[in-house]
């Protein structure tokens, strides 16, 4: 059966159960579990150091009122990071290539930041819709433009993450298909494409990490505007 390049983004099923749920829960098994021991192994120490560094970087643009969100933002960062990286392994499925999942993460959190601002400082939050010193004839147009730009923020978050990961997976599949096709015909060209595939894989690892960080960083900046 001939498979399409986009079949890799279809959620697999086993006995009628969507395996996307397992793909989303599996990264939690890699997190360090609480222990009463004074000394832990090197892997747990490295993971805790990374979590501390990530939390510190995410909390830098926020004031003390935003530090209540540290657990949510750090957990989201780790979930996206591990899901993106595990999706690069062979015979795996990447849930973050699904726009529905990314929107399910982006929209509630964006709405929570917006409602937080409207509850705590409604005047300041609504003031973002109209820059100071705007000429009177431009006020209706600017309010409409700023409102649209505010409402498309969750869509931009979800589409950015989906598009970057989908494009990377498609490029890897295209180049790997070309490598295996050219191997019996042009071994030299196949070796060159293998090198390109290796470099692209390294680039995709970086993209998976950067996109997870950018997703959460933008949410923290949206939160900073409303607290």
N, C-alpha and C positions, 0 to 999 in steps of 0.2 A: 504494500500500500504506500503510495506516495504521500509524504507529509509536507505540509506547508511550513515555511519558516516561522509563521506565527503560531503554530501549534504548541510551541514551547511555553507560550503564555496562557494556555488553557489550563484551568485548574483540574488536576487529575482526580479521579474518583476510585475508591476501592470498596466494593460491596455497597455501593450507593452512598458512601460517606465521603464528603469532599476533603481531600488531603491538605487543603489550604489551612485548615485548623491546626493540623499537626505541624505544618511548616511554620506557623506563627508561634506555637507553644514550644517548639524544639529549642530555640535560642535560650530560653530560660534555664535549660539544663546545664548550660555552659557557665552560668553565673555562680560565683562562690556562695556556698551555703554558710550560715552563721555557725560558729563553733566556739567552744569555751577554751580552746587551747591558746596559750600565749604565742606560740610560734606556729606558723602555717607554712605550706610549701611555697616555692617560688612563683608558681602560676597564680595562686591566690593573692600573693603580695603584689604581683604585677597587675592583676585585675583591679585590686583595690586602689593602687596608685593611679591607674588610668581613670577609674570612676571619680576619684578625688580631683584629678586634673580637669576632667570634663566638666564636673560640677562647678569648679572654680571659674573656668572660662565662660560658662553659660551665665553665671551670676554676676559677672563683671559689669555689664551694662544696666543691671537692675539695682534699685535701692533696697532698703531693708524690707519694705512691704512686699517686694516681689520674691524674696527668698522663700516664702511659703510654697512657691511653685517649684522649688529645687527638686523634690522627689519626682514630680510628674515629668518635668523636662528631662531630667537625667535618665529616667526609666524609658521615656520615648526615644531618647538618643541611643541608648543601648539596644533597644528593640530594633530600630531601623538599621543600626550599624551591623548587628549580627545577622539580621535577615538579608541585607544586601550582600554581605560577604559570603554567607552560606549558599546564596543563590548562584554564585559563580562556580560552585563545585559541579562536577558532571552528574547527570541524572538527578538533578534537583529542580525544585520549582521555587520561583521568587515571587512571594505574595505582593511585594512592593512594585511590581510591574503592572498591577491591577489598579486602574484609576479609582474604582469603587472603594478599595481599601484605603488608598491615600486620602481620598476625600472624606472617608469616615474618620480618619485621624485628624485631618486639617480643619474641617468645618466646626466640630464641637469645641476644639481648643481655641480657634479664632473667635467663635461666638462667646466663649467664656471670658476671654480678654476684653471683648467689646462690652459685655454686660457688666464686667467689673468696673470699667471706666465710667459707664453711664450711672452706676450705682454710687460710686465713691466721689466722682468729680464730674457731674453731667455737663457743667458749663465748659470746662476745659476740653472734654471729649468732643462736644459738639463744635467747639471753636476750631478744631482741626479741619473742619469742612470749609472754613473761610479764612484764608491767610490775611494777616493784618495789613491794612493799607490798600486793600483792593478797591479799585474805582467802582463807583456805584453801578454803572451800566453792566459791569462784568460780574456782579454778585450772583445773579441767578445761574449763569453759565458755569461759574466756578463751583458753586455748591453742587450742581448736577455732576460735574466732572469728578469732584472729590468724593461724592457719594458712590459713583460707579467704581472708582479706583479702590474705595474701601470694601465694597461688596465683592470684588473679584479677587481679593487677597487669598481666600481659601482655595479658589480655583487655581490661582497661580501656584500656590504651594503644591497642590496635588499633581497638576500637569507637569511642573518642573521635575519633580521626582520621578514620575512615570516615564516621561519622555527621555530623560537622561539614561535611565536604566534599560529601557526598551531598546534605544539606539545602540547602546553598548553590547547588549546580548545579540542583537541582529548582526552587528559587525563581526563579532566573534564567530557566530555560526556561518556567516558568508565566507570568511577567510579560512575557517577550518574545512568547510566543504571544498573550497578551491584547492587547499593543500592536499587533501586525500584524492581529489580528482587528478591533479597534476603529478602525483607521485609516480605512477607507472609510465607516464608519457615524458615529462620533463622533470627529472629528479632535482636538477639544480634550481630551477624556478620553485619547486616545491619546498626545498630547503630555505630559500629566501622568504617565501610566504610563512614558513614555520617561525622564522625569526620575527617577522612582522606580527604574527599571532602571539608570540611570547611578550613582545613589547606592548601590544594592545591589552593583553591580560593584566599586565602590571598597571597600565593606565586605568583599566576598569576597577581594579582594587582601590586605586586612589579616588576614582569617581564615586565608588560606593561609600567610602568613608566621608568624602567631602559633602556629598548630597545629604547624608544623614545629619551632618553637622549644620549645614545651611538650613535645612528644614526646621530644626529646633532653634537655631539662632534667630531666624526671622520671627518665629513665634515669641521668643523672648523680647525682641525689639517691639513687636506689636503690644506685648504686655507692658513694656516700659512706657509706651505712649499713654497708657490708660491707668497708671498708678501714680 
